[in-house]
Amino acid sequence: SQLIKAPQSYLYIPATKLAVEKVGDRKLSGTSSSCLHSICLVKDPQRVLAVAIKTINDVKSPLVHEALLGWFKLFCIDFGASSLSTGVQESLTWVLKECESNNMKVRKAALDVMGALNS
């Protein structure tokens, strides 16, 4: 019997998009964060974060932006920025953009991420 490999984006892209969209939801934030963390364990974190950044750019709610930045801070602590390899620049660009947000909580979360990246 031959093992057929599913396309790389078959599952993790829709799951990442859904997790990003729901990370700011009060009832689903823990589950969404766990889902993102688990996807990063089995897939290349750089690709997962690229999908997350593309998804968050279409989301207007500051709660979602704040929550994703909080998750990204934990990601940096758990995985390290080096796990992003060439995706570090894209991630920093996103975090810097979030530092310019009109929402104070989003700005604080972005600055916390910068602190985690620096340490």
C-alpha positions, 0 to 999 in steps of 0.5 A: 500500500502506498501512503499518499501525503496530503498537501501541506496547506490542506489542514494547517492554513484553515486551522490557523486562520480560524484560530487567529480569528477566534483568539480574541473570543472570550470563550475560545481564546485558550483553545485558539492559543493551544491550537496555534501552539500545536500547529507550530509544533507539527508545522514550520512555525515561520509558515504558520506565523505568515498565515496568522499575520495575513489573517490578522491584517484583515481583522478589525477588532483590537481584542483579536490583535491584542490576543494574538500579540499575547500568543506571539509573546508566549511563542517567542518565549517557548520556541524562540525567535530563531525558530522563525528563521527568515520570517523574523523580518516579517514578524517584526514588521507586523509587531512594529505596525501594531506598535502604531495602533490607536488602541493602548492595549494593542500598543502595550501588547506589541511593546511586550512582544518587543521586550520578549524578542529582545531578551 
